[in-house]
Amino acid sequence: ATLIATQAEELTNTVGERCILLRQLNIPYIENLAVLGNKYDAVDLTGNHITKLANFPRNSMERLQSLYLADNAIEAVDGKNLSKALINLKNLDLSGNKIGILSEVSKLNALRKLEVLSLLGNPVSRRQHYRLYVINQIDSLKILDYQKVTQKERAQAKRLALSSAGAALEEDVQEEAKTFVPGAGRTAEEAFSHSFTPEQKQQIREMIEQADNPEEIDAIEASVARGEFPAFASRKRKSDGDDDAGKKART
């Protein structure tokens, strides 16, 4: 919230949207956007380190129509959150991210008014039948990857979905969804660099220094590699606090 208050810039962009700029601020994840209120048509988060499209506040961003998230590290999507928080979103730029499987793209159909989508530069855009699959999954799309969606493509997308090739593709998509683990392709060092705030990084360093055994260090590093703040850390701090309190009570 402090970062938004001190470093955000407001402007009217080239398409006339009232936009707040949060570009290239090393933001690791989406949080505290409720402080913006319902005042903006567009939010520009280009060039940060965001890994998941999630955590948008409910009842705070009904005015939002455009979201610019190019050149982040997004690989996962929370469709339930999008459906409840971004109810009027029409334009979504996810160019240059790390979405690699179609099941994550299909979650974007939670954005019922989405008309313009870019996934250029994502690994998923190189998948066979990618364009037709996306067109079939998101009925409202008018422009995909800066190319107009034609009626011919819509018909082709429907035929593919009803064909044996489409059935095989959907089977693959469902299987990928079952085995997908966000952050699995990253090292702990990469995740540490991009997924945490400076305060969290310092806490993680302290956890490793204070770990009781190699197994604890392995558990910390595994959480970090997934882009998750080690959950057991708070439990350990509470346990240490309880131990200290018990020692004082006995003395």
C-alpha positions as CSV (number, residue, x, y, z in Angstrom):
1,A,0.0,0.0,0.0
2,T,2.9,2.3,0.8
3,L,4.5,1.6,-2.6
4,I,1.2,2.5,-4.4
5,A,0.9,5.7,-2.5
6,T,4.5,6.9,-3.0
7,Q,5.5,5.6,-6.5
8,A,2.3,5.3,-8.5
9,E,1.8,7.7,-11.4
10,E,-1.6,8.6,-12.8
11,L,-2.4,9.6,-16.4
12,T,-4.9,9.4,-19.2
13,N,-3.5,6.8,-21.7
14,T,-3.7,6.9,-25.5
15,V,-7.1,5.3,-25.6
16,G,-8.6,7.7,-23.1
17,E,-8.5,5.5,-20.0
18,R,-7.8,6.9,-16.6
19,C,-4.8,4.7,-15.7
20,I,-2.5,4.2,-12.8
21,L,1.1,3.2,-13.6
22,L,2.8,0.6,-11.4
23,R,5.4,-0.4,-13.9
24,Q,8.9,-1.9,-13.2
25,L,8.6,-1.6,-9.4
26,N,9.8,-5.2,-8.6
27,I,6.3,-6.1,-7.4
28,P,6.4,-9.9,-6.6
29,Y,2.6,-10.4,-6.3
30,I,-0.7,-8.6,-6.5
31,E,-1.8,-7.1,-3.2
32,N,-3.4,-4.0,-1.6
33,L,-5.1,-2.9,-4.8
34,A,-8.2,-2.1,-2.8
35,V,-6.5,1.2,-1.8
36,L,-6.9,2.4,-5.4
37,G,-10.7,2.5,-4.9
38,N,-13.0,2.3,-7.9
39,K,-11.3,5.2,-9.6
40,Y,-9.5,3.8,-12.6
41,D,-10.3,2.4,-16.0
42,A,-6.9,0.8,-16.3
43,V,-4.0,-0.5,-14.1
44,D,-0.6,-1.0,-15.6
45,L,1.6,-3.5,-13.8
46,T,4.0,-4.1,-16.7
47,G,7.5,-5.3,-16.0
48,N,7.2,-6.5,-12.5
49,H,7.9,-10.0,-11.0
50,I,4.3,-11.2,-10.5
51,T,3.9,-15.0,-10.9
52,K,0.1,-15.5,-10.4
53,L,-3.0,-13.7,-11.7
54,A,-4.8,-13.6,-8.4
55,N,-5.7,-11.7,-5.2
56,F,-7.7,-8.9,-6.8
57,P,-10.1,-7.2,-4.2
58,R,-13.8,-7.8,-4.5
59,N,-16.2,-4.8,-4.7
60,S,-13.4,-2.4,-5.4
61,M,-12.5,-2.6,-9.1
62,E,-15.9,-2.6,-10.9
63,R,-14.7,0.3,-13.1
64,L,-11.6,-1.5,-14.3
65,Q,-11.7,-2.4,-18.0
66,S,-8.0,-2.8,-18.9
67,L,-5.2,-4.6,-17.1
68,Y,-1.6,-4.5,-18.4
69,L,0.6,-7.2,-17.1
70,A,3.1,-7.8,-19.9
71,D,6.7,-8.9,-19.0
72,N,6.0,-10.4,-15.6
73,A,6.5,-14.0,-14.7
74,I,2.9,-15.1,-14.5
75,E,2.3,-18.9,-14.9
76,A,-0.9,-19.5,-12.9
77,V,-4.4,-18.0,-12.9
78,D,-7.1,-17.9,-10.2
79,G,-10.3,-18.0,-12.2
80,K,-12.6,-17.8,-9.1
81,N,-10.9,-14.6,-8.0
82,L,-11.1,-13.0,-11.4
83,S,-14.8,-13.9,-11.8
84,K,-15.7,-12.1,-8.6
85,A,-13.3,-9.1,-8.7
86,L,-12.8,-8.1,-12.3
87,I,-16.4,-8.2,-13.5
88,N,-16.1,-5.6,-16.2
89,L,-12.6,-6.3,-17.5
90,K,-12.4,-6.1,-21.3
91,N,-8.7,-5.9,-22.1
92,L,-6.0,-8.1,-20.7
93,D,-2.3,-8.0,-21.8
94,L,-0.3,-11.0,-20.6
95,S,2.3,-10.8,-23.3
96,G,5.8,-12.0,-22.3
97,N,4.8,-14.1,-19.3
98,K,5.3,-17.8,-18.5
99,I,1.9,-19.4,-18.9
100,G,2.8,-22.8,-20.3
101,I,-0.4,-24.9,-20.2
102,L,-3.9,-24.5,-21.8
103,S,-5.7,-25.3,-18.6
104,E,-4.5,-22.0,-17.0
105,V,-5.6,-20.1,-20.1
106,S,-9.0,-21.7,-19.9
107,K,-9.5,-20.1,-16.5
108,L,-9.6,-16.7,-18.2
109,N,-13.1,-17.6,-19.4
110,A,-14.1,-16.4,-15.9
111,L,-13.7,-12.9,-17.3
112,R,-17.2,-12.8,-18.9
113,K,-16.7,-9.5,-20.7
114,L,-13.1,-10.1,-22.0
115,E,-12.8,-8.9,-25.6
116,V,-9.1,-8.3,-26.1
117,L,-6.4,-10.7,-24.9
118,S,-2.7,-11.0,-25.6
119,L,-0.6,-14.1,-24.7
120,L,2.2,-13.4,-27.2
121,G,5.5,-14.6,-25.9
122,N,4.1,-17.2,-23.5
123,P,5.1,-20.8,-24.0
124,V,1.5,-21.8,-24.3
125,S,1.2,-19.8,-27.5
126,R,3.4,-22.3,-29.3
127,R,1.1,-25.2,-28.5
128,Q,-0.7,-27.0,-31.4
129,H,-4.3,-25.7,-31.8
130,Y,-3.6,-22.9,-29.3
131,R,-5.5,-20.2,-31.1
132,L,-8.5,-22.2,-31.8
133,Y,-8.6,-23.6,-28.3
134,V,-8.5,-20.2,-26.7
135,I,-11.2,-18.8,-29.1
136,N,-13.5,-21.7,-28.2
137,Q,-12.9,-21.3,-24.5
138,I,-13.5,-17.6,-24.3
139,D,-16.6,-16.8,-26.3
140,S,-16.4,-13.1,-25.7
141,L,-13.0,-12.6,-27.4
142,K,-12.9,-10.2,-30.4
143,I,-9.1,-9.8,-30.6
144,L,-6.5,-12.4,-29.7
145,D,-2.7,-11.6,-29.9
146,Y,-3.5,-8.4,-31.8
147,Q,-5.4,-10.3,-34.5
148,K,-9.1,-10.0,-35.0
149,V,-11.1,-13.2,-34.2
150,T,-13.0,-14.0,-37.4
151,Q,-16.3,-15.9,-37.9
152,K,-14.3,-18.5,-39.8
153,E,-12.0,-19.1,-36.8
154,R,-15.0,-19.4,-34.5
155,A,-16.5,-22.1,-36.7
156,Q,-13.1,-23.9,-36.9
157,A,-12.8,-23.7,-33.2
158,K,-16.2,-25.3,-32.7
159,R,-15.4,-28.0,-35.2
160,L,-12.1,-28.8,-33.4
161,A,-13.8,-29.0,-30.0
162,L,-16.3,-31.6,-31.4
163,S,-13.7,-33.6,-33.3
164,S,-11.6,-36.5,-32.1
165,A,-8.5,-34.3,-32.2
166,G,-10.4,-31.8,-29.9
167,A,-11.3,-34.6,-27.5
168,A,-7.7,-35.7,-27.3
169,L,-6.6,-32.2,-26.8
170,E,-9.0,-31.7,-23.9
171,E,-7.8,-34.9,-22.4
172,D,-4.3,-33.6,-22.5
173,V,-5.4,-30.3,-21.0
174,Q,-7.1,-32.0,-18.1
175,E,-4.1,-34.2,-17.4
176,E,-1.8,-31.2,-17.4
177,A,-4.1,-29.5,-14.9
178,K,-3.8,-32.4,-12.5
179,T,0.0,-32.4,-12.5
180,F,0.7,-28.7,-12.8
181,V,2.7,-27.2,-9.9
182,P,3.3,-23.4,-10.1
183,G,7.0,-22.6,-9.8
184,A,8.1,-26.2,-10.4
185,G,10.4,-25.1,-13.2
186,R,12.2,-22.4,-11.1
187,T,15.2,-22.8,-8.8
188,A,14.9,-21.6,-5.3
189,E,17.3,-18.8,-6.2
190,E,15.1,-17.5,-9.0
191,A,12.0,-17.7,-6.9
192,F,13.7,-16.0,-4.0
193,S,14.8,-13.1,-6.3
194,H,11.4,-12.5,-7.9
195,S,8.6,-13.8,-5.5
196,F,9.2,-12.0,-2.2
197,T,9.4,-8.5,-0.8
198,P,12.6,-7.3,0.8
199,E,11.1,-7.8,4.3
200,Q,10.2,-11.4,3.4
201,K,13.6,-12.1,2.0
202,Q,15.2,-10.9,5.2
203,Q,12.9,-13.2,7.2
204,I,13.8,-16.2,5.0
205,R,17.5,-15.5,5.5
206,E,16.9,-15.5,9.3
207,M,14.9,-18.7,9.1
208,I,17.7,-20.5,7.3
209,E,20.3,-19.2,9.8
210,Q,18.2,-20.3,12.7
211,A,17.2,-23.7,11.3
212,D,17.7,-26.6,13.7
213,N,18.7,-29.2,11.1
214,P,19.2,-29.8,7.3
215,E,15.6,-31.0,6.9
216,E,14.3,-27.6,8.0
217,I,16.5,-25.9,5.5
218,D,15.3,-28.2,2.8
219,A,11.7,-27.5,3.7
220,I,12.3,-23.7,3.6
221,E,14.0,-23.9,0.2
222,A,11.2,-26.1,-1.2
223,S,8.6,-23.5,-0.2
224,V,10.7,-20.7,-1.6
225,A,11.1,-22.6,-4.9
226,R,7.3,-22.8,-5.2
227,G,7.1,-19.0,-4.6
228,E,5.5,-19.6,-1.2
229,F,6.5,-17.9,2.1
230,P,7.5,-20.8,4.4
231,A,4.3,-21.5,6.4
232,F,5.9,-23.3,9.3
233,A,8.0,-20.2,10.0
234,S,5.2,-18.5,12.0
235,R,4.5,-21.7,13.8
236,K,8.2,-22.0,14.8
237,R,8.3,-18.4,16.0
238,K,5.2,-19.0,18.1
239,S,6.7,-22.2,19.5
240,D,9.9,-20.4,20.3
241,G,7.9,-17.7,22.0
242,D,6.0,-20.3,24.0
243,D,9.3,-21.9,25.1
244,D,10.6,-18.6,26.2
245,A,7.5,-17.8,28.2
246,G,7.7,-21.2,29.8
247,K,11.3,-20.7,30.8
248,K,10.4,-17.3,32.4
249,A,7.5,-18.9,34.3
250,R,9.8,-21.5,35.7
251,T,12.5,-19.0,36.9
